[in-house]
Structures are given as C-alpha cells and as structure tokens.
Amino acid sequence: MLSQIVTVVGIGADGWPGLSPVSRAAVEQAGVIVGGPRQLALLPGAVTGRRVPLPSPLLPGLSELVAAHAGTDGPGAALAGAAPALVVLASGDPMFYGIGATLARLLGPARLRVLPHLSSVSLAAARLGWPLDDVDVVSLVGRPRELLLPLLQPGRRVFALTAQETAAADVRAMLAARGLGASPVTVLADLGGPDERVAPAGEGPHSSLAILAIECRLDAAAVPLPRVPGLPDDAFEHDGQLTKREIRALALAELAAVPGQLLWDVGAGSGSVGIEWMRVHPASRAVAIEPRADRRERIARNAAALGVPGLSVVAGAAPQALAGLPAPDAVFVGGGVTVAGVVTGCWDALGPGGRLVANAVTIEGQAVLADWRQRLGGTLTRIGVERAGGLGSLTTWRPALPVVQWSIRKEGS
C-alpha cells in the first residue's frame, strides 16, 4: 500500500517567477511533475523532472497515475534508492476548486503536502478593491451555469469562475432574463500574467482563463426570487401537481434544511419541495422520486431554471423506487400516503434525527396520517388557506382545500 507524500504546488499565470522559494525547491527536486499542458509549459527548461500530463478524463486515471509515480518526498530520495518525489501542479490555490481538493478526497489529507499560490479570486478582489468576505463565489468550470442563479440577488457581488470564451455573453443574457440586465459585468482574464486584462464585458469572446465580476442591480419593476422557502407558485412550471406556496413553506420549516443533508421528495410532481430545499445552501442535496416521465422532465427544467441543476430525479413510484437510494436525512411525502409501504419505507430509511413530513388532502389520506401519529407520535396539523376573491362587485374569502400535515423527528441512537 502506498504511503508516500504527494506534493501539490500552486502556480499562477506569472509562472516560475511568481513561485515562492519553497515551491520552487519542491519542483526542482521532483523526479516526476504532473500537470496540465498550461502549467507544465510555465516551467523553465532547467527543471529536470519528468513531465507527465494529467489524464483525460481526470478522475478515472488519477488514482493509477499517482500509484505509478508517487515516491518518497524530499531531496536525495532517488540517491537513497527510493522512487523519485511526485509533484502535481495546480492553478493558483490547489484547494480552491482545484486538484488539491480532489487528491485530498482520493488519498486523504495525511498524504498531501500543499503549497498554494494566490487564487484567481484573491487576485480579482485585489484588482477591483472588493472585500473578499463580502463576495459570493461560484465555479462554472465544467459545471452548469445555472448554479449562478441563486446568487443573483440585488446588491450582491459575485465572482464566477469560467473556462469558456463566451461566458460573459452567456451570463449577461442570463442577467437580462432575470431582471438584472443593468448589472455591470467585468471580465478579469489571465490574472497575474503578462496578458492580464481587466475590462467591462463586451459582446465578443474573451480568454478562457477568466473570472466574471458581477455587481447585481435590479431592473426597474423586476422582482427577485428569494432564497428563503415559499417561492411564488408561478416560479414553477407545473400541471397542477404542485405543493402550494404556503403549504410548501410550512413543510420546509418542519423539514429543517441543514447544509449538506439529503432530502427525499417522494411523489415530487413539479419538484418544488426538493428544489427549495436545495436553494437554501449550495451543499444541500435532494432526490425527487416521480413515476411520470413528463413530470420528471418538468422537474429537471424547474431545477435548472431555479439554480439547482444538481437535483437528482429518480424514475418510479414509492415504495419500490426507494430501494437502493442513499439514506436520507429528511423525507417529504406530498402524495401517496395511502399506498401500502410508502410511509413505512420512508420512516425505516431515516436515521436518528431524521425528519419526516407527509401531507394529505383526502379524508382517506388524513386518516392514514392520524393512524401514524397515534403509533409513532409527532405533530398533526390541519392547514387552511383562504384568499380574497371577487363576489360580484364585492370581495369574499375563497378557501383552498385544507391539508393535514404530519411531522415527526426520529429519536434514538
């Protein structure tokens, strides 16, 4: 079993002159240097280590590459008869959306020695004079650009890391469609290098090594979508199978979204509950279980449009479709509580501290929830919502169908 240390060296667009003495020494003493073509090309000819390109695709070949080349770190290793030291080059800070984080997951932190360079985000903040602790950051490198959407809030500043020459034009179109077309966008390209450019975003292409700096400004009469639960119903595409705004907000309050935790949205319909769960924090995860193909396609469209394209959509009906899914931290059952095995399967899948919220509109479904509350405890709540509507020339209250909600937290160890 390999136990050698792998050294990860961050290098900027300024190349070899920008490296610290410690980073230079690590590269000079390496027997094998792994990196992308751009990073390897920044090294001077005097560096004698064998240069090996990163595999493509990265993840499948990275373990084999490290296993083949990892050696004992430190000067004199080759003279002592050990394998030569391995250095992996990374852009800027290796632990900021970089290969350092990937290697930490793959090898464990104890096998890594990380020598960071300034990140491109730090350089961007320095160029613009933006306090970095007051800027939201998202990477769109190899990831859907819809991840930017939840961060587009009036008055906020955002850094978007990009790798596409058309990214600025694409983001400006996205801003215009969201009522934020007045937002200034600055392209900061090749930061720290001889080709550095900081300029307002134009219509044409730019360097693929760029950050987009966005100052979010709301257009007149535009209404932003909040991050808190309870989005307007018309924010979702739906066919009527939608947990309505007030009921959804109350359900999400009971589900108590915690960053990094996983929600099952069982019988997802339009996916509204799972989508709002994920909008609370970028680390939040959700699985939408839905038997109908047209609704699954609609869920995927809603998830992308509302900035959570990572929502997992599973085909099938509960309880059969629950088999093999990762264990949830919370479960929402928006329909189907009368189907045998649905509530049982959801409850059994939860660990200690897990939350289950189930809604029912029909008398039969409400009776099932009352029975579960009698058996397990929890809170049973009847929710009625009335909206003012016209009655001739006057106004009256028009009630929606009442919903019974059962909410319970699993105890035990």
C-alpha positions as CSV (number, residue, x, y, z in Angstrom):
1,M,0.0,0.0,0.0
2,L,1.4,3.4,-1.0
3,S,2.1,5.8,1.9
4,Q,4.3,8.4,0.1
5,I,3.6,12.1,0.2
6,V,2.3,13.8,-2.9
7,T,3.3,17.5,-3.1
8,V,0.8,19.8,-4.8
9,V,2.2,23.1,-6.0
10,G,0.0,26.0,-7.0
11,I,1.3,28.1,-9.9
12,G,-0.2,31.3,-11.3
13,A,-0.2,32.9,-14.7
14,D,3.0,34.6,-13.7
15,G,4.7,31.2,-13.9
16,W,8.1,30.4,-12.4
17,P,9.0,33.9,-11.2
18,G,5.8,34.0,-9.1
19,L,6.6,30.9,-7.1
20,S,7.9,31.1,-3.6
21,P,11.4,29.6,-2.8
22,V,9.7,26.6,-1.1
23,S,7.5,25.9,-4.1
24,R,10.5,26.2,-6.5
25,A,12.6,23.8,-4.4
26,A,9.8,21.2,-4.4
27,V,9.5,21.4,-8.2
28,E,13.3,21.3,-8.7
29,Q,13.7,18.2,-6.5
30,A,10.8,16.3,-8.1
31,G,11.5,13.2,-10.2
32,V,8.1,13.4,-11.8
33,I,6.0,16.5,-12.3
34,V,2.3,16.0,-13.2
35,G,0.2,18.9,-14.6
36,G,-2.0,20.3,-17.3
37,P,-0.3,21.4,-20.5
38,R,-0.6,25.1,-19.5
39,Q,1.0,24.5,-16.1
40,L,3.8,22.3,-17.4
41,A,4.7,24.9,-20.1
42,L,5.3,27.6,-17.4
43,L,8.3,25.6,-16.0
44,P,11.8,26.6,-17.2
45,G,14.0,24.1,-19.1
46,A,16.3,23.8,-16.2
47,V,13.7,21.8,-14.2
48,T,14.8,18.2,-14.9
49,G,11.8,16.2,-13.5
50,R,9.9,14.0,-16.0
51,R,6.8,15.9,-17.1
52,V,3.6,13.8,-17.2
53,P,0.3,15.3,-18.4
54,L,-2.8,14.9,-16.3
55,P,-5.1,12.1,-17.6
56,S,-8.3,12.9,-19.5
57,P,-10.9,12.2,-18.2
58,L,-9.3,13.1,-14.9
59,L,-10.9,11.0,-12.2
60,P,-10.7,7.5,-13.7
61,G,-7.0,7.8,-14.4
62,L,-5.8,9.9,-11.4
63,S,-5.5,7.0,-9.0
64,E,-3.5,4.9,-11.4
65,L,-1.3,7.9,-12.2
66,V,-0.5,8.6,-8.6
67,A,0.1,4.9,-7.9
68,A,2.5,4.7,-10.8
69,H,4.6,7.8,-9.9
70,A,4.2,8.6,-6.2
71,G,7.5,8.3,-4.4
72,T,9.2,9.3,-1.2
73,D,9.2,13.1,-0.8
74,G,12.3,15.1,-0.1
75,P,15.7,15.7,-1.6
76,G,18.1,12.8,-2.0
77,A,15.3,10.3,-2.3
78,A,16.4,8.9,-5.6
79,L,20.0,8.6,-4.4
80,A,18.8,6.6,-1.4
81,G,17.2,4.1,-3.8
82,A,13.6,5.3,-3.3
83,A,11.2,6.3,-6.0
84,P,11.6,10.0,-7.1
85,A,9.3,12.6,-5.5
86,L,6.0,13.4,-7.2
87,V,4.8,16.9,-7.6
88,V,1.4,17.8,-9.0
89,L,0.9,21.3,-10.4
90,A,-2.3,23.2,-10.0
91,S,-3.6,26.6,-11.0
92,G,-3.4,29.1,-8.2
93,D,-4.7,27.7,-4.9
94,P,-5.0,23.9,-5.3
95,M,-7.6,23.7,-2.6
96,F,-10.0,26.2,-4.2
97,Y,-11.9,24.3,-6.8
98,G,-8.6,22.7,-7.7
99,I,-7.0,19.3,-8.0
100,G,-5.7,19.6,-4.4
101,A,-9.2,19.0,-3.1
102,T,-9.6,16.0,-5.5
103,L,-6.4,14.5,-4.3
104,A,-7.4,15.1,-0.6
105,R,-10.6,13.0,-1.2
106,L,-8.7,10.4,-3.1
107,L,-5.6,9.9,-0.9
108,G,-6.5,11.5,2.4
109,P,-5.0,14.8,3.8
110,A,-2.2,13.0,5.5
111,R,-0.6,12.0,2.2
112,L,-0.7,15.6,0.8
113,R,1.7,18.5,1.1
114,V,0.0,21.5,-0.4
115,L,2.0,24.7,-1.4
116,P,-0.7,27.2,-2.5
117,H,-0.3,30.2,-4.8
118,L,-2.6,33.2,-4.8
119,S,-6.0,32.1,-6.0
120,S,-7.5,33.9,-9.0
121,V,-10.3,35.1,-6.7
122,S,-7.9,36.8,-4.4
123,L,-6.3,38.5,-7.4
124,A,-9.7,39.6,-8.7
125,A,-10.7,41.0,-5.3
126,A,-7.4,42.9,-5.2
127,R,-7.8,44.3,-8.7
128,L,-11.3,45.6,-8.0
129,G,-10.9,46.5,-4.4
130,W,-13.8,44.2,-3.4
131,P,-13.6,42.8,0.2
132,L,-13.5,39.1,-0.4
133,D,-15.5,38.3,2.7
134,D,-18.5,40.1,1.1
135,V,-18.4,38.4,-2.3
136,D,-20.2,35.2,-3.3
137,V,-18.1,32.8,-5.4
138,V,-19.2,30.1,-7.8
139,S,-17.3,28.0,-10.2
140,L,-18.8,27.4,-13.6
141,V,-15.8,25.4,-14.9
142,G,-17.2,22.2,-16.2
143,R,-20.4,22.9,-14.3
144,P,-23.9,24.2,-15.3
145,R,-24.0,27.9,-15.5
146,E,-27.5,27.8,-13.8
147,L,-25.5,27.4,-10.5
148,L,-25.1,31.1,-10.7
149,L,-28.8,31.9,-10.5
150,P,-29.4,31.6,-6.7
151,L,-26.5,34.1,-6.1
152,L,-28.0,36.8,-8.3
153,Q,-29.6,38.9,-5.6
154,P,-29.9,42.7,-5.6
155,G,-26.9,44.5,-4.1
156,R,-24.7,41.4,-4.0
157,R,-21.3,41.0,-5.7
158,V,-20.5,37.7,-7.3
159,F,-17.3,36.2,-8.8
160,A,-18.0,33.5,-11.4
161,L,-15.0,31.3,-12.4
162,T,-15.3,30.4,-16.1
163,A,-13.5,28.4,-18.7
164,Q,-15.5,29.4,-21.8
165,E,-14.7,32.2,-24.1
166,T,-18.4,33.1,-24.5
167,A,-19.1,33.0,-20.7
168,A,-19.5,36.8,-20.4
169,A,-22.1,37.0,-23.1
170,D,-24.0,34.0,-21.7
171,V,-24.1,35.5,-18.2
172,R,-25.2,38.9,-19.5
173,A,-28.1,37.2,-21.3
174,M,-29.0,35.3,-18.1
175,L,-28.9,38.6,-16.1
176,A,-31.2,40.3,-18.6
177,A,-33.7,37.4,-18.5
178,R,-33.8,37.6,-14.7
179,G,-34.5,41.3,-14.5
180,L,-30.8,42.1,-13.7
181,G,-29.8,43.4,-17.1
182,A,-28.5,46.7,-15.5
183,S,-25.8,44.8,-13.6
184,P,-22.2,45.7,-14.5
185,V,-20.1,42.7,-15.5
186,T,-16.3,42.9,-15.6
187,V,-14.0,40.3,-17.2
188,L,-10.8,39.6,-15.3
189,A,-8.6,37.4,-17.6
190,D,-5.2,35.8,-17.2
191,L,-4.7,37.5,-13.8
192,G,-1.1,37.8,-12.7
193,G,0.3,37.0,-16.1
194,P,1.7,39.2,-18.9
195,D,-1.6,39.0,-20.8
196,E,-3.7,40.2,-17.8
197,R,-6.8,42.1,-18.9
198,V,-9.5,43.7,-16.7
199,A,-12.3,45.3,-18.7
200,P,-16.1,45.6,-18.9
201,A,-17.7,42.5,-20.5
202,G,-18.4,43.0,-24.2
203,E,-20.3,41.0,-26.8
204,G,-17.2,39.2,-28.2
205,P,-15.2,36.3,-26.8
206,H,-12.6,36.6,-24.0
207,S,-9.8,34.5,-22.6
208,S,-11.0,31.1,-21.3
209,L,-8.9,31.7,-18.1
210,A,-11.2,34.4,-16.6
211,I,-13.3,35.5,-13.8
212,L,-16.6,37.4,-14.2
213,A,-17.2,40.0,-11.6
214,I,-21.0,40.8,-11.3
215,E,-22.5,43.7,-9.4
216,C,-26.1,42.7,-9.1
217,R,-28.5,45.6,-9.9
218,L,-32.2,45.0,-10.2
219,D,-34.0,46.5,-13.2
220,A,-37.0,48.7,-12.6
221,A,-40.2,46.8,-11.7
222,A,-38.3,43.5,-11.6
223,V,-38.9,41.2,-8.6
224,P,-36.1,39.0,-7.3
225,L,-36.6,35.3,-6.2
226,P,-35.7,35.0,-2.6
227,R,-33.5,32.2,-1.1
228,V,-36.0,31.6,1.8
229,P,-38.7,28.9,1.3
230,G,-42.0,29.8,-0.2
231,L,-41.3,30.8,-3.8
232,P,-44.4,32.0,-5.7
233,D,-46.3,29.2,-7.4
234,D,-45.7,30.7,-10.8
235,A,-41.9,30.4,-10.3
236,F,-42.5,26.7,-11.2
237,E,-43.7,25.1,-14.3
238,H,-46.4,22.7,-13.3
239,D,-49.6,20.8,-14.4
240,G,-51.4,21.4,-11.1
241,Q,-49.4,18.8,-9.2
242,L,-47.7,21.4,-7.0
243,T,-47.4,21.8,-3.3
244,K,-48.8,25.3,-2.9
245,R,-46.7,28.2,-1.6
246,E,-48.0,28.4,2.0
247,I,-48.1,24.7,2.5
248,R,-44.7,24.3,0.9
249,A,-43.2,26.9,3.3
250,L,-44.6,25.2,6.3
251,A,-43.4,21.8,5.2
252,L,-39.9,23.1,4.6
253,A,-39.9,24.7,8.0
254,E,-40.6,21.3,9.5
255,L,-38.1,19.5,7.3
256,A,-35.4,21.9,8.7
257,A,-32.9,22.0,5.8
258,V,-29.3,21.6,7.1
259,P,-26.5,22.3,4.6
260,G,-25.0,19.1,3.2
261,Q,-28.0,16.9,4.2
262,L,-30.1,14.9,1.8
263,L,-33.9,15.1,1.2
264,W,-36.1,12.6,-0.5
265,D,-39.1,14.3,-2.2
266,V,-41.4,11.4,-2.7
267,G,-44.1,11.8,-5.4
268,A,-42.3,15.0,-6.4
269,G,-44.8,16.3,-9.0
270,S,-43.1,19.6,-10.1
271,G,-40.2,19.1,-7.7
272,S,-40.9,22.3,-5.8
273,V,-40.1,21.0,-2.3
274,G,-36.8,19.4,-3.3
275,I,-35.8,22.5,-5.3
276,E,-36.5,24.8,-2.4
277,W,-34.6,22.6,-0.1
278,M,-31.5,22.8,-2.3
279,R,-31.8,26.6,-2.8
280,V,-31.2,27.0,1.0
281,H,-27.5,26.2,0.6
282,P,-25.2,25.0,-2.2
283,A,-24.2,21.9,-0.2
284,S,-27.9,20.8,0.2
285,R,-28.9,17.7,-1.8
286,A,-32.2,16.2,-2.9
287,V,-33.6,13.3,-4.7
288,A,-37.0,13.7,-6.5
289,I,-38.9,10.4,-6.9
290,E,-41.6,10.6,-9.6
291,P,-43.3,7.9,-11.7
292,R,-44.4,10.0,-14.7
293,A,-41.9,10.8,-17.4
294,D,-43.5,14.1,-18.3
295,R,-43.3,15.3,-14.7
296,R,-39.7,14.1,-14.4
297,E,-38.8,16.2,-17.4
298,R,-40.6,19.2,-15.9
299,I,-38.8,18.7,-12.6
300,A,-35.4,18.9,-14.4
301,R,-36.5,22.1,-16.2
302,N,-37.6,23.6,-12.9
303,A,-34.4,22.7,-11.2
304,A,-32.2,24.2,-13.9
305,A,-34.4,27.4,-14.1
306,L,-34.2,27.9,-10.3
307,G,-30.5,27.3,-10.0
308,V,-30.2,23.8,-8.6
309,P,-29.4,21.6,-11.7
310,G,-27.8,19.0,-9.4
311,L,-31.2,17.8,-8.2
312,S,-31.3,14.0,-8.8
313,V,-34.5,12.8,-10.5
314,V,-35.4,9.1,-10.0
315,A,-38.0,7.3,-12.1
316,G,-40.5,5.1,-10.3
317,A,-43.1,5.1,-7.6
318,A,-42.6,4.5,-3.9
319,P,-42.1,2.3,-2.1
320,Q,-40.3,0.2,-4.9
321,A,-38.3,3.2,-6.2
322,L,-36.8,3.9,-2.8
323,A,-34.7,0.7,-2.9
324,G,-31.0,1.5,-3.3
325,L,-31.3,5.2,-2.8
326,P,-28.7,6.9,-0.4
327,A,-30.1,7.2,3.1
328,P,-32.0,10.5,3.6
329,D,-31.7,13.0,6.4
330,A,-35.3,14.2,5.7
331,V,-38.3,12.9,3.7
332,F,-41.2,14.8,2.3
333,V,-44.3,12.8,1.1
334,G,-46.5,15.1,-0.9
335,G,-48.9,12.4,-2.0
336,G,-49.4,8.6,-2.0
337,V,-49.6,8.1,1.8
338,T,-52.5,5.7,1.3
339,V,-50.2,3.4,-0.8
340,A,-49.1,0.4,1.2
341,G,-45.4,0.6,2.2
342,V,-44.8,4.2,1.3
343,V,-44.7,5.8,4.8
344,T,-43.1,2.6,6.3
345,G,-40.3,2.7,3.7
346,C,-39.6,6.3,4.3
347,W,-39.7,6.0,8.0
348,D,-37.4,3.0,8.1
349,A,-34.9,4.7,5.8
350,L,-34.4,7.6,8.2
351,G,-31.6,7.5,10.8
352,P,-31.7,9.2,14.3
353,G,-32.5,12.8,14.0
354,G,-34.2,12.3,10.6
355,R,-37.3,14.3,9.8
356,L,-40.5,13.1,8.0
357,V,-43.2,15.4,6.8
358,A,-46.2,14.0,5.0
359,N,-49.2,15.8,3.5
360,A,-52.7,14.6,2.8
361,V,-55.8,16.3,1.2
362,T,-58.3,13.4,1.1
363,I,-60.1,12.0,4.1
364,E,-58.6,8.6,3.5
365,G,-55.0,10.0,3.4
366,Q,-55.7,12.1,6.5
367,A,-56.9,9.0,8.3
368,V,-53.7,7.3,7.5
369,L,-51.6,10.1,8.9
370,A,-53.8,10.2,12.0
371,D,-53.1,6.5,12.5
372,W,-49.3,7.0,12.1
373,R,-49.4,9.8,14.6
374,Q,-51.2,7.5,17.0
375,R,-48.5,4.9,16.6
376,L,-45.3,7.0,16.5
377,G,-46.2,10.4,17.8
378,G,-45.2,13.7,16.1
379,T,-47.4,16.6,15.3
380,L,-50.6,16.6,13.3
381,T,-51.6,19.9,11.9
382,R,-54.6,20.9,9.7
383,I,-53.8,23.8,7.5
384,G,-56.4,26.0,5.8
385,V,-55.6,28.8,3.4
386,E,-58.2,31.4,2.2
387,R,-57.6,34.0,-0.4
388,A,-59.7,37.1,-1.1
389,G,-61.6,37.0,-4.4
390,G,-64.3,38.8,-6.1
391,L,-68.0,38.2,-5.5
392,G,-69.9,40.4,-7.9
393,S,-68.8,43.9,-7.1
394,L,-67.6,42.9,-3.6
395,T,-64.9,40.7,-2.1
396,T,-65.1,37.4,-0.2
397,W,-62.8,34.7,1.1
398,R,-62.3,31.7,-1.2
399,P,-60.8,28.7,0.7
400,A,-58.4,26.2,-0.8
401,L,-58.7,22.5,0.1
402,P,-57.4,22.0,3.7
403,V,-54.2,20.0,4.1
404,V,-53.3,17.8,7.0
405,Q,-49.6,17.7,7.7
406,W,-47.9,15.0,9.9
407,S,-44.4,16.0,11.0
408,I,-42.1,13.8,13.1
409,R,-38.4,13.6,14.1
410,K,-36.9,10.2,14.6
411,E,-35.3,9.7,18.0
412,G,-32.8,7.1,19.2
413,S,-29.2,6.4,18.6
